[in-house]
Amino acid sequence: MPAQALEMFRFAPSGSLARALRTAGFRNVREEPLTVPRIWAGSAEELWAYQQEISTLCHSLFDRIPKDSRSNIDAEVAASLSHFKKGSVLTVPVNVIVVAGWK
């Protein structure tokens, strides 16, 4: 994975964001991992296209997908996202880390 894409996940390891805040001088730091719903009122294909568009740090990865593989990958991702369809919306669980502290 390109270094710029890895940068997006630099705080994925548990405790890493809290540690960075403490290093920056924050105190009483609390970190809480949460799973929240990402609600998308559109199709799985539209969500995948949007995700690729906004994930600027991953553009170089997406650009490396061979043209002859692109449609298969798009279909597989859309099929996976479709599992989260509830009624007329997609409700995809997203893992986030919420950190707070005092400075």
WOMO-V700268 format. One record per residue. RES is the residue in three letters. SS is DSSP state (@ for helix, = for strand, . for the rest). Layout:
BEGIN
<<RES,SS> <RES,SS>>
END
This chain:
BEGIN
<<MET,.> <PRO,.> <ALA,@> <GLN,@> <ALA,@> <LEU,@> <GLU,@> <MET,.> <PHE,.> <ARG,.> <PHE,.> <ALA,.> <PRO,.> <SER,.> <GLY,.> <SER,@> <LEU,@> <ALA,@> <ARG,@> <ALA,@> <LEU,@> <ARG,@> <THR,@> <ALA,.> <GLY,.> <PHE,.> <ARG,=> <ASN,=> <VAL,=> <ARG,=> <GLU,=> <GLU,=> <PRO,=> <LEU,=> <THR,=> <VAL,=> <PRO,=> <ARG,=> <ILE,=> <TRP,=> <ALA,.> <GLY,.> <SER,.> <ALA,@> <GLU,@> <GLU,@> <LEU,@> <TRP,@> <ALA,@> <TYR,@> <GLN,@> <GLN,@> <GLU,@> <ILE,@> <SER,.> <THR,@> <LEU,@> <CYS,@> <HIS,@> <SER,@> <LEU,@> <PHE,@> <ASP,@> <ARG,.> <ILE,.> <PRO,.> <LYS,@> <ASP,@> <SER,@> <ARG,@> <SER,@> <ASN,@> <ILE,@> <ASP,@> <ALA,@> <GLU,@> <VAL,@> <ALA,@> <ALA,@> <SER,@> <LEU,@> <SER,@> <HIS,.> <PHE,.> <LYS,=> <LYS,=> <GLY,.> <SER,.> <VAL,=> <LEU,=> <THR,=> <VAL,=> <PRO,=> <VAL,=> <ASN,=> <VAL,=> <ILE,=> <VAL,=> <VAL,=> <ALA,=> <GLY,=> <TRP,=> <LYS,.>>
END
